Amino acid sequence: MNPVIPAPVPIPLPAPSWLLQFLLVFTFILHVLAMNFLLGGTIILTVSSFLGRGNPKHREFARRASQAMPSVAAFTITLGVAPLLFVQLVYGQLFYTTSVLMAWYWLGLVLLVMLGYYGIYWFQLQHEELGPAAPWVMLVTTLFFLQVAFFFSKNITAMLLPQDFYNLYLKGTVGTILGPLTLLNIARLAHFVVGAIAVAGLGVALLSRRWQADAPEFASWAKRYGIIWFMTGTLVQFLGGFWFLFSLPVEIRQGIIGSRLAAGVILLAIIMALLGLMTAPSSLPTSSIAILGTVSLMAVLRHLVRIAYLRPYFDPHALPVHGQWVVFSIFVVLLLAGLATVGWMLYVLFRPAATRSISS
């Protein structure tokens, strides 16, 4: 193995590598859906808050939509635990190295998330009391979450380049090393942020169902507003996706395009995204399923890119395995129970208000 890569922890994996990588991708899909709604939602709320200074519909939208954001933030944080643990389990010697190199920034994520969480609650609970300051509170909150996204993106990108670990160590002070800001970093972050806006726009359109009973005219406006964000973000995302693809190193890009599996994933993701675009105005459920498929496929592609980057240096299948199937079975049961609980909560969150009042 390349000597610049620290040796793996001398503890066998508790399950085969392929199964842990599957769970990594699966749990990341769950996390990224909530994360997109959170980041994209704060961006949309920021824009609407400033527009709300002269437009009562935008002001009302900001007030109503902000009520869902604390729950979305809780979902995002909770669903982020599992993929983070699987990354550490399978790619620990890479992930821990880059985390140590940027340790102060990485530890600062806790503070940034707490401040962002507080900002969401502050905006939601004291929207009227804040008055003209409300849009600025949401803007600063959005900047906190954007900074979190940037640090995460830097760390996950850096761990794909183990050949640079030693040089980064020599050129900086451990704990403060972020590495150079490359075109790939910018393209990756832009791809992530634009995708978050698109998914959040679709979430807004679904959220408008909650307001159909008490404010049908406003709910119709909010649905159209969310669809505009979704369609605009998705169209821009096509450009951002190709920008990200062509910002990859030539050998990685050629390997991805030349792989039947990766090329098929890209093609199918494009088809699903187009289906989501075409069906959004007429059928939100169909569009939602299409975008769920798109996000899932992009998560798979993200993992294929990671494999292509690390292939010359690291093979997770070579790690020793000692199956702990009792513990693993408990994890699976708890995971399924957790998913069922989250699914029920999302059903309650997005179903029309009239239905909720009747059933209660």
DRENLO-622785 format. One record per residue: residue in three letters; z, y, x negated of N, C-alpha, C in turn. Coordinates in steps of 0.02 Angstrom, whole numbers, plus 32768, in hexadecimal, padded with zeros to 4 digits. Layout:
BEGIN
Ala;Z;Y;X;Z;Y;X;Z;Y;X;
...
//
This chain:
BEGIN
Met;8000;7FC4;7FD5;8000;8000;8000;8000;803E;7FD4;
Asn;7FE1;8073;7FEA;7FDE;80B1;7FC5;8024;80C8;7FB2;
Pro;8030;80D5;7F70;8074;80E4;7F5A;808F;8127;7F74;
Val;8064;8154;7F8F;807E;8193;7FA8;80A0;818A;7FEB;
Ile;8099;8150;800B;80B7;8144;804C;80FA;8121;8041;
Pro;8130;813C;805C;8171;811A;8055;816E;80D3;8073;
Ala;8196;80A7;8057;8198;8063;8070;81B4;8061;80B7;
Pro;819D;8031;80DF;81B8;802D;8124;8201;8018;8123;
Val;8223;8029;8159;8269;8015;8161;826C;7FC8;815F;
Pro;8298;7FAA;8137;8299;7F61;8130;82B8;7F3E;816C;
Ile;82A4;7F52;81A7;82BB;7F31;81E5;827D;7F1D;820C;
Pro;8275;7EDE;821E;8238;7EC9;8242;8231;7EEC;8285;
Leu;81F3;7EF2;829B;81E6;7F0E;82DD;8202;7EDF;8313;
Pro;821C;7EF9;834A;8239;7ECE;837D;8206;7EAE;83AB;
Ala;81C6;7EBF;83A2;818F;7EA3;83CA;814F;7EAB;83A2;
Pro;811B;7E86;83B3;80DC;7E8C;838E;80C2;7ED4;838D;
Ser;80A1;7EE6;8357;8089;7F2B;834F;805A;7F40;8387;
Trp;802E;7F12;839D;7FFD;7F25;83D0;8021;7F37;8412;
Leu;8058;7F14;8420;807D;7F22;845E;80A1;7F66;8459;
Leu;80BD;7F74;841F;80DF;7FB4;8416;80AE;7FEE;8418;
Gln;8072;7FE3;83FC;803F;8018;83FF;8027;8023;8446;
Phe;8021;7FED;846D;800E;7FF4;84B3;8043;801D;84D8;
Leu;8082;800E;84CC;80B8;8032;84EE;80BB;807B;84D6;
Leu;80AA;8086;8497;80A7;80CA;847D;8073;80F3;84A4;
Val;8038;80D8;84AC;8003;80FB;84D0;8015;8103;851A;
Phe;802F;80CE;8538;803F;80CF;857F;8075;8104;858E;
Thr;80AB;8103;8567;80E0;8134;8574;80CA;817A;8562;
Phe;809D;8181;8531;8083;81C4;8521;805B;81E0;855B;
Ile;8035;81B5;857D;800F;81CD;85B7;803E;81EA;85EC;
Leu;8075;81C7;85F9;80A6;81E0;8629;80C2;8224;8613;
His;80D2;8227;85D3;80EF;8265;85B8;80BD;829F;85BA;
Val;807F;8291;85A7;804E;82C8;85A1;803B;82E4;85E5;
Leu;803E;82BB;861A;8030;82D5;865D;8064;8309;8670;
Ala;80A4;82F9;8667;80D9;8329;8676;80D5;8365;8647;
Met;80C8;8357;8607;80C5;838C;85D5;808C;83BD;85E4;
Asn;8053;83A4;85FA;801C;83CF;860D;802E;83FD;8647;
Phe;8050;83E0;8679;8065;8407;86B3;8097;843D;869D;
Leu;80C3;842C;866E;80F5;845C;8657;80D4;8496;8630;
Leu;80AE;8485;85FD;8090;84B9;85D3;805C;84E1;85FA;
Gly;802E;84BD;861B;7FFB;84DF;8642;8019;8506;867B;
Gly;804F;84EB;8699;8070;850D;86D1;8090;854E;86BC;
Thr;80AF;854F;8680;80CD;858E;8669;8098;85C2;8659;
Ile;805F;85AB;8640;8028;85DA;8633;800E;85F8;8675;
Ile;8004;85CD;86A7;7FEC;85E6;86E9;8020;8614;8708;
Leu;8060;8602;8703;8095;862D;871F;8097;8670;86FC;
Thr;808B;8670;86BA;808B;86AF;8696;8054;86DD;86AF;
Val;8018;86C2;86B5;7FE0;86E9;86CE;7FED;8702;8714;
Ser;8005;86D6;8740;8013;86E9;8785;804B;871C;878A;
Ser;807C;8718;875E;80B3;8748;8760;809B;878F;8750;
Phe;806F;8795;871F;8054;87D7;870F;8026;87EF;8746;
Leu;7FFC;87C1;8761;7FD1;87D5;8799;7FFA;87E6;87D7;
Gly;8035;87C7;87DE;805F;87D2;8818;807B;8818;881C;
Arg;8075;883F;87E7;808D;8884;87EA;8065;88AD;881C;
Gly;8026;8899;8827;7FFE;88BE;8856;7FDF;8893;888C;
Asn;7FF3;8853;888E;7FD6;8824;88BE;800E;87FA;88DC;
Pro;801D;8803;891C;8056;87DE;893B;804C;8793;893B;
Lys;800D;877B;893F;8002;8732;8940;8014;8714;88FC;
His;8002;8735;88C6;8015;871C;8884;8060;871F;887A;
Arg;8080;8753;8894;80C8;8759;888F;80EA;8720;88B5;
Glu;80D2;8711;88F1;80ED;86DB;8919;80E0;8697;88F9;
Phe;80A5;8690;88DB;8095;8652;88B8;80C5;8647;887E;
Ala;80D1;867B;8856;80FE;8674;881E;8144;8660;8835;
Arg;815B;867D;886D;819D;866C;8887;81A0;8624;889E;
Arg;816E;860E;88C3;816F;85CA;88DE;8163;8595;88A8;
Ala;8130;85A0;887F;811E;856E;884D;8155;8565;8819;
Ser;8179;859A;880A;81AE;8595;87D7;81E6;8565;87ED;
Gln;81EC;8558;882E;8220;852B;8846;8215;84E3;882F;
Ala;81D7;84D2;8820;81C8;848E;880A;81D0;8485;87BE;
Met;81D1;84BC;8798;81CE;84B7;8750;820C;8498;872F;
Pro;824A;84A5;8747;8282;8482;8728;827C;8436;872B;
Ser;8264;841C;8764;825A;83D3;876A;8224;83BB;873A;
Val;81EE;83E2;8734;81B7;83D0;8707;81D1;83CE;86BE;
Ala;81FA;8400;86AC;8216;8401;8669;8242;83C4;865C;
Ala;8269;83B1;868E;8294;8376;8687;826A;8337;867E;
Phe;8235;8330;86A7;8207;82F7;86A0;81E9;82F5;8659;
Thr;81D3;832F;8641;81B2;8332;8600;81E0;831B;85C8;
Ile;821D;8334;85C8;824D;8323;8593;8260;82D9;8598;
Thr;826F;82C2;85D3;8284;827C;85DC;824C;824C;85C9;
Leu;8210;825A;85E1;81D8;822C;85D4;81BF;8231;858C;
Gly;81D7;8262;8566;81C3;8268;8521;81EC;823D;84F2;
Val;8223;8222;850A;824F;81FC;84DE;822D;81BB;84C7;
Ala;8211;8195;84F6;81F5;8154;84E5;81BB;8157;84B3;
Pro;8187;8181;84BD;8152;8183;848B;816A;819B;8447;
Leu;819B;81C8;8445;81B7;81DE;8405;81D9;81A4;83E1;
Leu;81FD;817B;8407;821E;8141;83E9;81EB;810E;83D0;
Phe;81B5;8103;83F6;8183;80D2;83E0;815D;80EB;83A2;
Val;8151;812C;839E;8131;8148;8361;815E;813A;8325;
Gln;819F;8147;832D;81CE;813C;82F6;81D2;80F2;82E4;
Leu;81CC;80C7;8316;81D3;807F;830A;8197;8063;82E3;
Val;815B;8077;82F8;811E;805A;82D9;8108;8081;829C;
Tyr;810C;80C4;82A0;80F2;80EE;826A;812A;8114;8248;
Gly;8166;80F7;8246;81A1;811A;822E;819A;8137;81E9;
Gln;817F;8110;81B9;817D;8128;8175;814F;8164;816D;
Leu;811F;816C;819A;80F2;81A6;8199;8111;81E0;81BF;
Phe;8129;81D1;81FB;8144;8205;8227;8183;8224;8209;
Tyr;81AF;81FB;81ED;81ED;8216;81D0;81DD;8241;8193;
Thr;81AA;822E;816D;8199;8255;8131;8185;829C;8144;
Thr;8156;82A2;8174;8140;82E5;8187;8178;830A;81AC;
Ser;81A2;82E7;81D0;81DA;8307;81F2;820C;8325;81C0;
Val;8216;8301;8188;8243;831B;8154;8223;8357;8131;
Leu;81E2;8353;8123;81C0;838A;8102;81C6;83CB;812A;
Met;81C2;83C6;816D;81C7;8401;8198;8208;8402;81BF;
Ala;823E;83E9;81A0;827C;83DA;81C3;8298;8414;81EB;
Trp;829A;8451;81CF;82B8;8489;81F2;8290;849C;8230;
Tyr;824E;8498;822A;8224;84A5;8265;822E;846E;8299;
Trp;8232;8431;8281;8239;83F7;82AE;827B;83FA;82D3;
Leu;82B1;8409;82AF;82F2;8410;82CF;82F3;844C;82FF;
Gly;82CC;847F;82EF;82C8;84BA;8319;82AA;84AB;835D;
Leu;8288;8473;8364;826B;8461;83A5;82A1;845B;83DB;
Val;82DB;8443;83C8;8311;843C;83F9;8323;8480;8416;
Leu;832A;84B2;83EA;833A;84F6;8401;8302;8513;842B;
Leu;82C3;8508;8416;828B;8524;843B;8286;8506;8481;
Val;8290;84C4;8486;828E;84A3;84C7;82C7;84BC;84F4;
Met;8302;84C4;84D7;833B;84DD;84FE;832E;8524;8518;
Leu;8312;854E;84ED;8303;8593;8501;82CD;8594;8537;
Gly;829A;8569;852F;8266;8565;8561;8281;854C;85A4;
Tyr;82AC;851A;85A1;82CB;84FF;85DD;82F5;8535;8600;
Tyr;831B;855A;85D8;8344;8590;85F3;8318;85C6;8613;
Gly;82E0;85D6;85F1;82B2;8609;860C;8296;85F5;8650;
Ile;8286;85B6;8658;826C;859E;8698;82A0;85A7;86CF;
Tyr;82DE;8593;86C1;8313;859A;86F2;8321;85E4;8701;
Trp;8321;860D;86CD;832E;8654;86D6;82F9;8674;8703;
Phe;82BA;8664;86F5;8283;867F;871D;8287;8667;8765;
Gln;8298;8627;876E;8299;860A;87B2;82D4;8623;87DB;
Leu;830F;8626;87BC;834B;8637;87E2;8354;8682;87EC;
Gln;8339;86AB;87C0;8344;86F3;87C4;8301;8719;87C3;
His;82D0;86FB;87E4;828E;871A;87E4;8290;8760;8801;
Glu;82B1;8768;8839;82B4;87AA;8859;82DE;87DB;8831;
Glu;8317;87C2;8817;8344;87EE;87F2;8324;8807;87B1;
Leu;82F9;87DE;8794;82D9;87F2;8755;82A8;882C;8760;
Gly;8289;882E;879A;825B;8864;87A9;8221;8868;8778;
Pro;8213;88A2;875C;81DA;88AA;872D;81E1;8881;86EE;
Ala;821D;886A;86DE;8227;8842;86A2;8214;87FA;86AB;
Ala;820B;87E3;86EA;81FD;879D;86F7;81BF;8782;86D2;
Pro;8186;87A6;86D3;814C;878C;86AE;8159;8784;8664;
Trp;8182;87B2;8648;8190;87AD;8600;81BD;8772;85F0;
Val;81EA;8762;861D;8214;8727;8614;81E9;86E8;8612;
Met;81B9;86E3;8641;818D;86A9;8643;815E;86A8;8607;
Leu;8148;86E2;85EF;811D;86E4;85B4;8142;86CA;8577;
Val;817F;86E1;856D;81A6;86C9;8533;81B4;867E;8539;
Thr;81C3;8667;8576;81CD;861F;8582;818F;85F7;856F;
Thr;8155;8610;8583;8116;85EF;8572;810C;85ED;8526;
Leu;811D;8623;8504;8116;8625;84BB;8144;85F2;8499;
Phe;8180;85E7;84B6;81AD;85B4;849B;818B;856F;849F;
Phe;816F;855F;84D9;8150;851D;84E2;8110;8516;84B8;
Leu;80EB;854D;84B0;80B0;854B;8484;80C5;853E;843C;
Gln;80FD;855A;8427;8116;854D;83E4;812A;8505;83DC;
Val;814A;84E8;840F;815B;84A1;840E;811B;8477;8406;
Ala;80E8;8487;842D;80A9;8462;8429;808A;8468;83E3;
Phe;808F;84A3;83C5;8073;84AD;8382;8097;8482;834E;
Phe;80DA;8482;834F;80FF;845A;831E;80F2;840F;8328;
Phe;80F0;83F9;8366;80E0;83B3;8373;809B;83A1;8358;
Ser;806A;83CC;8367;8026;83C0;8351;8022;83BD;8304;
Lys;8045;83EB;82E3;8045;83EB;829A;8062;83AB;827E;
Asn;809A;8394;829A;80BA;8358;8280;808F;831A;828B;
Ile;8075;8313;82C8;804D;82D8;82D7;800C;82D7;82AF;
Thr;7FF0;8312;82A2;7FB4;8315;8278;7FC4;8306;8230;
Ala;7FFC;8322;8217;800F;8319;81D1;801C;82D0;81C1;
Met;803A;82AB;81F0;8049;8265;81E2;800B;8239;81DB;
Leu;7FD2;8253;81F0;7F93;822E;81E8;7F75;8237;81A3;
Leu;7F93;8260;8179;7F77;826F;8137;7FA9;825E;8101;
Pro;7FBC;821E;80FA;7FEF;820B;80C7;7FD9;821A;8080;
Gln;7F97;8220;8074;7F7F;8231;8032;7F94;8277;801C;
Asp;7FA9;82A0;804C;7FBE;82E5;803D;800A;82ED;8036;
Phe;802F;82B8;8046;8078;82BF;8047;8094;82D9;8005;
Tyr;807F;82BA;7FCD;809D;82CA;7F8C;808B;8311;7F77;
Asn;804D;8325;7F83;8039;8369;7F70;805F;839D;7F99;
Leu;8068;8390;7FDA;808F;83BE;8003;80D7;83C3;7FE9;
Tyr;80F2;838B;7FD4;8136;838A;7FB9;813C;83B4;7F7A;
Leu;810A;83B0;7F4F;810B;83D4;7F0F;8102;841F;7F19;
Lys;80DD;8433;7F4D;80CA;8479;7F54;80FA;84A2;7F7F;
Gly;812C;8483;7F9E;8158;84A8;7FCA;819F;8491;7FC6;
Thr;81CA;84B0;7FED;8210;849E;7FF1;821A;846F;802C;
Val;8235;8434;801E;823E;8402;8053;8266;8420;808C;
Gly;824D;8416;80C8;826C;8431;8104;8248;846D;8120;
Thr;821D;848C;80F7;81F8;84C7;810D;81AD;84BF;8105;
Ile;8196;8482;80FC;814F;8476;80EC;8129;8466;812C;
Leu;8101;8494;8143;80D5;8488;817C;808F;8473;8167;
Gly;807E;8484;812A;803A;8475;8113;800A;84AB;812A;
Pro;7FCC;84A9;8112;7F9B;84DD;8124;7F87;84D9;816D;
Leu;7F77;8512;818A;7F5E;8515;81CE;7F12;850B;81CB;
Thr;7EFB;84D0;81DF;7EB5;84BE;81D8;7E90;84C7;821B;
Leu;7E4E;84C3;8217;7E25;84C6;8253;7E36;848D;8282;
Leu;7E46;8452;8265;7E58;8419;828E;7E98;8427;82B5;
Asn;7ECA;8447;8295;7F08;8459;82B8;7EFA;8487;82F3;
Ile;7ED0;84B9;82E8;7EC0;84E9;831D;7E9B;84C7;8356;
Ala;7E69;849E;8344;7E40;847D;8377;7E6A;844C;839F;
Arg;7E97;8428;837D;7EC1;83F8;83A0;7EF0;841B;83D0;
Leu;7F0F;8452;83BA;7F3D;8476;83E5;7F18;8496;8420;
Ala;7EDD;84B2;8413;7EB5;84D0;8449;7EA0;849C;847C;
His;7E8C;8462;8464;7E79;842A;8490;7EB4;8417;84BD;
Phe;7EEF;8415;84A0;7F2B;8403;84C5;7F3D;8438;84F9;
Val;7F3B;8477;84E5;7F50;84AD;8512;7F20;84B5;854C;
Val;7EDF;84B3;853F;7EAE;84BA;8575;7EB3;847F;85A5;
Gly;7EBC;8443;858A;7EC6;8409;85B5;7F04;8410;85E0;
Ala;7F39;842D;85C4;7F76;8438;85EB;7F6A;8467;8625;
Ile;7F43;849C;8618;7F33;84CC;864E;7F0C;84A9;8686;
Ala;7EDD;847F;8673;7EB4;845C;86A6;7EE0;842F;86D1;
Val;7F0A;8406;86B0;7F35;83D8;86D5;7F67;83FF;8700;
Ala;7F82;8435;86E6;7FB2;845D;870D;7F90;847D;8749;
Gly;7F51;8492;8741;7F2C;84AD;877A;7F26;847B;87B2;
Leu;7F18;843D;87A0;7F14;8409;87D3;7F59;83FD;87F1;
Gly;7F8D;8401;87C8;7FD1;83FA;87E1;7FE3;8431;8813;
Val;7FCD;846E;8805;7FD8;84A6;8833;7FB6;8498;8876;
Ala;7F78;847F;8874;7F55;8470;88B2;7F7A;843B;88DA;
Leu;7F96;8409;88B8;7FBD;83D6;88DB;7FFF;83F3;88F5;
Leu;801D;841F;88CE;805D;843D;88E1;8056;8468;891F;
Ser;801B;8483;892B;8011;84AE;8965;801C;8489;89A7;
Arg;8019;8447;89A6;8027;841F;89E2;806E;842B;89FB;
Arg;809C;843C;89CD;80E2;8448;89E1;80E8;8485;8A0F;
Trp;80B9;84B3;8A0A;80BF;84F3;8A2D;8093;84F5;8A6C;
Gln;8073;84BD;8A7B;8044;84BC;8AB3;8066;84C9;8AF6;
Ala;80A3;84B0;8AFE;80C5;84B5;8B3F;80DD;84FC;8B4E;
Asp;80FD;851C;8B1C;811B;855E;8B2A;80ED;8598;8B1A;
Ala;80B8;858C;8AF0;808B;85C2;8ADE;8045;85A6;8AD3;
Pro;8023;8591;8B08;7FE2;856F;8B00;7FAD;859B;8ADF;
Glu;7FAB;85DB;8AEF;7F79;8606;8AD0;7F85;860D;8A85;
Phe;7FC5;8616;8A73;7FD6;861B;8A2C;7FC8;85D9;8A08;
Ala;7FD7;85A1;8A29;7FCB;855F;8A0B;7F81;8554;89FD;
Ser;7F56;856A;8A2A;7F0E;8564;8A1F;7EF8;858E;89E3;
Trp;7F15;85CA;89DF;7F05;85F5;89A6;7F1D;85D5;8964;
Ala;7F5A;85BB;8964;7F76;859C;8928;7F4D;855F;8913;
Lys;7F34;8539;8944;7F0A;84FF;8934;7ECB;8516;8911;
Arg;7EAA;8549;892C;7E6D;8562;890C;7E7C;857E;88C6;
Tyr;7EB5;859F;88C1;7ECA;85BC;8881;7ED3;8586;884C;
Gly;7EF5;8550;8860;7EFF;8519;8831;7EBE;84F7;881E;
Ile;7E91;84EF;884E;7E50;84CF;8840;7E27;84FA;880F;
Ile;7E2C;853D;8817;7E08;8569;87E8;7E22;855E;87A1;
Trp;7E64;855C;8798;7E80;854F;8756;7E6B;850B;873C;
Phe;7E6C;84D9;8768;7E59;8495;8753;7E10;8492;873D;
Met;7DE4;84AD;8765;7D9D;84A7;8756;7D8B;84D1;8718;
Thr;7DA8;850C;8713;7D9A;8536;86D8;7DB4;8514;8699;
Gly;7DF3;84FB;869C;7E0F;84D9;8662;7DE8;849C;864E;
Thr;7DD1;8475;8680;7DAB;8438;8671;7D68;8448;8650;
Leu;7D45;847B;866A;7D05;848F;864D;7D0E;84A7;8605;
Val;7D42;84D0;85F9;7D4F;84E6;85B5;7D63;84AB;8589;
Gln;7D86;847B;85A6;7D9D;8441;8581;7D63;8418;8565;
Phe;7D2B;8417;8589;7CF0;83F4;856E;7CDD;8412;852B;
Leu;7CDC;8454;8527;7CCC;8475;84E7;7D03;8469;84B4;
Gly;7D42;846E;84CA;7D7A;8462;849D;7D7B;841B;8482;
Gly;7D69;83EB;84AC;7D68;83A6;8496;7D35;839A;8460;
Phe;7CF9;83B6;8469;7CC5;83AE;8435;7CD8;83D4;83F5;
Trp;7CF9;840E;83FE;7D10;8433;83C3;7D42;8409;839C;
Phe;7D71;83E9;83C0;7DA2;83BF;839F;7D81;8384;837D;
Leu;7D51;8365;839F;7D2E;832B;8382;7D0B;833E;8341;
Phe;7CE8;8376;8342;7CC2;838A;8306;7CEC;83AD;82D2;
Ser;7D2C;83B9;82E0;7D59;83D3;82AD;7D79;839A;8285;
Leu;7D71;835C;829E;7D8B;8323;8279;7D63;831A;8238;
Pro;7D83;82FE;8205;7D5D;82EE;81C7;7D1F;82C3;81D7;
Val;7CEB;82CD;81B0;7CAB;82AC;81BE;7CB3;8261;81C5;
Glu;7CD8;8242;8196;7CDE;81F9;8197;7D03;81E1;81D6;
Ile;7D35;8207;81EC;7D5A;81F5;8228;7D2D;81FD;8265;
Arg;7D0A;8236;8268;7CDE;8243;82A2;7CA7;820F;82A6;
Gln;7C8A;81FE;826E;7C54;81CB;8270;7C70;8187;8284;
Gly;7CAC;8178;826D;7CCA;8138;8280;7CD9;8135;82CB;
Ile;7CEF;816E;82E8;7CFE;8170;832F;7CBD;816A;8358;
Ile;7C8C;8192;8346;7C4C;8191;836B;7C29;814E;8362;
Gly;7C30;8130;8327;7C0F;80F0;831A;7C32;80B4;8338;
Ser;7C6F;80BE;8350;7C95;8087;836E;7C82;8080;83B8;
Arg;7C6F;8046;83CD;7C5D;803C;8413;7C98;804A;8441;
Leu;7CD2;8033;842B;7D0E;803E;8454;7D1C;8089;845C;
Ala;7D1F;80AD;8424;7D30;80F4;8427;7CFA;811B;844B;
Ala;7CBA;810B;843D;7C84;812F;845F;7C85;8121;84AA;
Gly;7C96;80E3;84BD;7C9B;80D2;8504;7CD4;80F7;8525;
Val;7D0C;80FE;8501;7D45;8123;851D;7D32;816C;8528;
Ile;7D0E;818B;84F7;7CF9;81D1;84FE;7CCA;81D9;853A;
Leu;7C9A;81AD;853F;7C69;81B1;8575;7C8B;81A9;85B9;
Leu;7CB7;8179;85BF;7CD9;816D;85FE;7D07;81A7;860F;
Ala;7D28;81C5;85DD;7D53;81FF;85E9;7D2A;823A;8604;
Ile;7CEF;8244;85E8;7CC4;827B;8600;7CAF;826F;8648;
Ile;7C9D;8230;8658;7C89;8220;869C;7CC3;822B;86CD;
Met;7CFF;8216;86B9;7D39;8220;86E5;7D49;826A;86EE;
Ala;7D42;8291;86B9;7D4F;82D9;86BE;7D1C;82FA;86ED;
Leu;7CDD;82E6;86E7;7CA9;8301;8714;7CB7;82EE;875C;
Leu;7CCE;82AF;8766;7CE0;8299;87AA;7D19;82C3;87C5;
Gly;7D4B;82D1;879A;7D82;82FC;87AF;7D6C;8341;87C3;
Leu;7D3C;835D;879C;7D21;839F;87AC;7CFD;839F;87EF;
Met;7CD4;836E;87FA;7CAB;836D;8837;7CD3;8361;8876;
Thr;7D0A;833C;8870;7D2F;8329;88AC;7D6B;8356;88BA;
Ala;7D7D;8383;888B;7DB8;83AD;8894;7DB6;83D7;88D4;
Pro;7D7E;83F9;88E4;7D7F;8423;8920;7D86;83FB;8961;
Ser;7D6E;83BC;8961;7D6D;8396;89A0;7DA2;8361;89A5;
Ser;7DB9;8345;896C;7DE8;830E;896E;7E16;8311;8931;
Leu;7E50;832F;893A;7E7F;8334;8902;7E98;82EF;88EA;
Pro;7EA6;82BF;8918;7EBB;827D;8900;7E87;825C;88D1;
Thr;7E47;8260;88E4;7E13;8243;88BA;7E0F;8266;8877;
Ser;7E12;82A9;8879;7E11;82D0;883B;7E4D;82C0;880F;
Ser;7E87;82B7;882E;7EC4;82A8;8808;7EBE;8265;87E5;
Ile;7EA4;8233;8808;7E9B;81F1;87EA;7E6A;81F5;87B0;
Ala;7E34;821C;87B9;7E02;8223;8784;7E20;8244;8746;
Ile;7E48;8278;8751;7E67;829A;8718;7E9D;8270;86F8;
Leu;7EC0;8249;8720;7EF0;821A;8703;7ECC;81EA;86D4;
Gly;7E91;81D2;86EA;7E69;81A7;86C0;7E52;81CA;8681;
Thr;7E3E;8209;8688;7E27;8230;864E;7E5E;8238;861B;
Val;7E9A;824C;8632;7ED2;8256;8605;7EE4;8214;85E3;
Ser;7EE3;81DE;8608;7EF3;819C;85EB;7EC1;8189;85B5;
Leu;7E82;8194;85C3;7E4E;8183;8592;7E53;81AF;8554;
Met;7E64;81EF;855D;7E6B;821A;8523;7EA8;8206;84F9;
Ala;7EDB;81EC;8519;7F15;81D3;84F3;7F01;8196;84CA;
Val;7ED8;816A;84E7;7EBE;8130;84C2;7E94;8147;8487;
Leu;7E68;8178;8493;7E3E;8192;845D;7E68;81B1;8426;
Arg;7E9C;81D5;843A;7ECA;81F2;8409;7EE7;81BC;83DB;
His;7EF8;8182;83F8;7F14;814C;83D0;7EDE;812D;83A3;
Leu;7EA1;8128;83BC;7E6B;810E;8392;7E5D;813C;8357;
Val;7E62;817D;8362;7E5A;81AC;832A;7E92;81A2;82F8;
Arg;7ECF;8197;830F;7F08;818B;82E2;7EFB;814C;82B8;
Ile;7EE3;8118;82D8;7ED4;80DA;82B4;7E9F;80E6;827E;
Ala;7E6B;810D;8290;7E35;811B;8260;7E4F;8142;8224;
Tyr;7E7A;8172;8230;7E96;8199;81F9;7EBF;816E;81C9;
Leu;7EE8;8142;81E5;7F19;811D;81BD;7EFE;80DB;81A2;
Arg;7EC3;80C7;81B7;7EA9;8085;81A3;7EAA;807A;8158;
Pro;7E97;80AB;812D;7E97;809E;80E5;7EDD;8098;80C6;
Tyr;7F10;80AE;80EB;7F52;80B4;80CC;7F88;808B;80ED;
Phe;7F81;807D;812E;7FB8;8060;8153;7F9F;8034;818B;
Asp;7FBA;7FF7;818F;7FA8;7FC8;81C3;7FE8;7FB1;81E7;
Pro;7FF4;7FC9;8223;8033;7FB6;8246;8036;7F6B;8255;
His;7FFC;7F4A;8257;7FFC;7F02;8265;8018;7EDA;822A;
Ala;801D;7EFA;81F0;8038;7ED7;81B5;8084;7EDA;81B2;
Leu;80A3;7F00;81DE;80EC;7F05;81DF;810B;7EC4;81F8;
Pro;8143;7EB0;81DC;8163;7E72;81F4;817D;7E79;823B;
Val;817E;7E41;825F;8193;7E42;82A5;81C8;7E0C;82B0;
His;81FD;7E20;82D2;8230;7DF0;82E9;823F;7E01;8331;
Gly;8220;7DDB;835E;8224;7DEB;83A5;826B;7DEB;83C1;
Gln;827D;7E21;83E3;82BD;7E26;8406;82AD;7E29;8451;
Trp;829B;7DF0;846D;827D;7DF0;84B0;82AF;7DFC;84E7;
Val;82EE;7DED;84DD;8320;7DFD;8510;8327;7E48;8517;
Val;832E;7E6A;84DF;8333;7EB3;84E0;82F3;7ED2;84FB;
Phe;82BB;7EB5;84E6;827A;7ED0;84FD;8273;7EC7;8549;
Ser;828A;7E8F;8563;8286;7E83;85AC;82B1;7EB5;85D2;
Ile;82EB;7EC4;85B7;8316;7EF7;85D7;82F2;7F3B;85D8;
Phe;82D1;7F4A;85A0;82AC;7F8A;859C;8275;7F8C;85D1;
Val;8250;7F56;85D9;8219;7F54;8609;8234;7F5E;8650;
Val;826B;7F3C;8660;8288;7F42;86A4;829D;7F8A;86B0;
Leu;82BF;7FA8;8680;82D6;7FED;8687;829B;801E;868B;
Leu;8266;800F;8664;822B;803A;8666;820B;8038;86AB;
Leu;8203;7FFD;86C7;81E4;7FF7;8709;820F;8018;873E;
Ala;8251;800F;8739;827E;8030;8769;827A;807C;8762;
Gly;8277;8094;8724;8271;80DC;8719;8230;80F8;8735;
Leu;81F9;80D3;872A;81B8;80E9;8744;81B8;80EA;8790;
Ala;81D7;80B9;87AF;81DB;80B8;87F8;8203;80F5;8811;
Thr;8239;8105;87EE;8262;813E;8802;823A;8180;87FA;
Val;8218;8187;87C1;81F0;81C3;87B6;81B8;81C8;87E8;
Gly;8199;818F;87F8;8163;8190;882A;817B;81A7;886E;
Trp;81B6;8190;8881;81D2;81A5;88C1;81E2;81F0;88C0;
Met;81FD;8208;8888;820E;824F;8882;81CF;827A;8886;
Leu;8199;8264;8866;815A;8289;8869;813E;8289;88AF;
Tyr;8146;8251;88D2;812F;824D;8918;8153;8280;8942;
Val;8195;8284;8939;81BD;82B5;895F;81AA;82FC;894C;
Leu;819C;8306;890B;818C;834A;88F3;814B;8364;8910;
Phe;8118;8338;8914;80D5;834F;8926;80C2;8345;896F;
Arg;80E9;831F;8995;80D4;8315;89DB;80E1;8354;8A04;
Pro;80BD;835D;8A3A;80C4;839A;8A62;810B;83A3;8A7B;
Ala;811F;83E2;8A84;8163;83F3;8A9A;8172;83D5;8ADE;
Ala;8142;83D6;8B0C;814D;83BB;8B50;8160;8372;8B4D;
Thr;8140;834C;8B21;814F;8305;8B1A;8195;82FB;8B00;
Arg;81AA;8325;8AD1;81ED;831F;8AB5;8222;832C;8AEA;
Ser;8217;835F;8B13;8249;8370;8B46;824F;833B;8B7D;
Ile;8216;831D;8B8F;8217;82E8;8BC1;823C;82AB;8BA8;
Ser;822D;8297;8B68;824B;825A;8B4D;8295;8263;8B40;
Ser;82AA;82A2;8B33;82F1;82AD;8B26;831A;82B6;8B66;
//
